[in-house]
Amino acid sequence: MTTELYVITDQAIQLEDVVNKVERREAGAITTFIGTVREWTKGKQTLYLEYQAYVPMAIKKMEEISNEALEKWPDSKIAVTHRIGRLEISDVAIVIAVSSPHREAAYRANQYVIERMKQVVPIWKKEHWEDGETWIGDQSGNVSYPEGAPTKKDVFNG
């Protein structure tokens, strides 16, 4: 088992491995967020997704987001693993685990981390449907790349 708190992988994510990273004696609560590939998005049937990441920057941003959360909920511990590559319907794309002495902090920190991840982490997804495909430029779906795949320059210019 790796002890790295922030991981980008092309392998299936094991929930227990992420939870084990934040488990500790002083924690009375551990929350997890498991993001999976859904079949329907805005009325279109998804066949599968492809995720790509600018890995060094993505890891750095994941750590920055966790540090932001730790300023708000200082007794917490956070681990995040995101999968890249081709993911089928129901595959796990991301797991966030947060431990804290109390459940409210664990819930709030976990929600904060996923919302910030969608905003700033350079991970892109390509949605594949029966009638086409589209790159989504950020996880919140506010940016697209009609000319093709995103590049590293999009990380610094976007």
C-alpha positions in Angstrom: 0.0 0.0 0.0 1.2 3.5 -0.8 1.1 6.2 1.8 1.0 9.1 -0.6 -2.0 11.2 0.2 -2.5 12.6 -3.3 -2.5 10.1 -6.2 -3.2 10.0 -9.9 -3.4 6.5 -11.2 -4.4 4.5 -14.3 -5.4 1.5 -12.1 -8.7 0.8 -10.4 -9.1 2.7 -7.1 -9.5 0.6 -4.0 -11.6 2.4 -1.4 -10.0 0.7 1.5 -6.5 1.9 0.4 -7.6 5.5 0.4 -9.4 5.2 3.7 -6.4 3.6 5.4 -4.3 6.7 4.6 -6.5 8.9 6.8 -7.4 6.4 9.5 -6.0 7.4 13.0 -6.7 7.0 16.6 -7.9 10.6 17.2 -10.4 10.4 14.4 -14.0 9.8 15.4 -15.3 10.1 11.8 -14.1 9.2 8.3 -16.1 10.4 5.4 -15.6 9.2 1.8 -16.7 10.6 -1.5 -16.7 8.1 -4.4 -17.2 9.6 -7.8 -18.3 7.1 -10.4 -18.9 7.2 -14.2 -22.6 7.7 -14.8 -24.5 6.5 -17.9 -26.6 9.6 -18.6 -25.5 13.2 -18.6 -27.9 16.0 -19.7 -30.0 13.5 -21.5 -27.2 11.9 -23.5 -26.1 8.3 -22.9 -22.5 8.0 -22.1 -20.7 4.9 -23.4 -17.4 5.5 -21.5 -15.1 8.3 -20.4 -11.4 9.0 -20.9 -9.6 11.0 -18.3 -6.3 12.8 -18.8 -4.3 14.8 -16.4 -1.3 17.1 -16.3 -0.1 14.9 -13.4 2.6 17.0 -11.7 0.3 20.1 -11.6 -2.7 17.9 -10.6 -0.9 16.5 -7.6 0.3 20.0 -6.6 -3.3 21.3 -6.9 -4.7 18.4 -4.9 -2.2 19.2 -2.1 -3.0 22.9 -2.2 -6.8 22.2 -2.0 -6.2 19.9 1.0 -4.2 22.6 2.7 -7.0 25.1 2.1 -9.4 22.6 3.7 -7.0 22.0 6.6 -7.0 25.8 7.4 -10.8 25.5 7.8 -10.9 22.1 9.5 -7.4 21.8 11.1 -7.8 18.5 12.9 -8.6 16.7 9.6 -6.5 14.4 7.4 -7.3 14.2 3.7 -6.4 11.7 1.0 -7.4 11.9 -2.7 -7.0 9.4 -5.5 -8.1 10.2 -9.1 -8.1 7.7 -11.9 -7.1 8.5 -15.5 -7.4 6.6 -18.7 -10.5 4.8 -20.0 -13.3 4.3 -17.5 -16.5 2.3 -18.1 -19.9 3.1 -16.7 -19.9 2.6 -12.9 -16.1 2.7 -12.7 -14.7 4.7 -9.8 -13.1 7.9 -11.0 -12.2 9.5 -7.7 -12.1 8.7 -4.0 -11.7 11.4 -1.3 -11.3 10.3 2.3 -11.3 12.7 5.2 -10.9 11.8 8.9 -11.6 14.2 11.7 -12.3 14.0 15.4 -15.9 15.0 14.6 -18.3 14.1 11.7 -19.3 17.6 10.8 -15.8 18.7 10.0 -15.2 15.5 8.0 -18.4 16.0 5.9 -17.6 19.7 5.2 -14.0 19.2 4.4 -14.8 16.3 2.0 -17.4 18.4 0.2 -15.0 21.4 0.0 -12.3 19.2 -1.5 -14.5 17.8 -4.3 -15.9 21.2 -5.3 -12.4 22.8 -5.4 -11.0 19.8 -7.4 -13.7 20.4 -10.1 -12.6 24.0 -10.3 -8.9 24.0 -10.4 -7.3 20.6 -10.8 -5.9 20.0 -14.4 -7.8 16.8 -15.1 -9.9 16.6 -18.3 -12.4 14.1 -19.4 -13.6 13.1 -22.8 -17.2 11.9 -23.0 -17.9 9.2 -25.6 -21.5 8.8 -26.9 -22.9 6.7 -29.7 -23.0 9.8 -31.9 -19.7 11.5 -31.0 -17.3 12.6 -28.3 -16.4 15.9 -26.5 -13.5 16.9 -24.3 -14.7 18.7 -21.2 -12.1 21.2 -20.0 -12.9 21.2 -16.3 -14.7 18.8 -14.1 -17.5 21.3 -13.6 -18.2 21.1 -17.3 -17.8 24.9 -17.9 -15.0 24.6 -20.4 -14.9 22.5 -23.6 -12.4 22.0 -26.3 -14.2 21.8 -29.6 -10.9 21.7 -31.6 -9.7 18.6 -29.8 -7.9 17.5 -26.7 -6.6 20.0 -24.1 -2.9 20.7 -23.8 -0.5 21.7 -21.0 -0.8 25.3 -22.2 -4.5 25.2 -21.3 -3.4 24.6 -17.7 -1.5 27.9 -17.7 -3.8 30.0 -20.0 -7.2 28.8 -18.9 
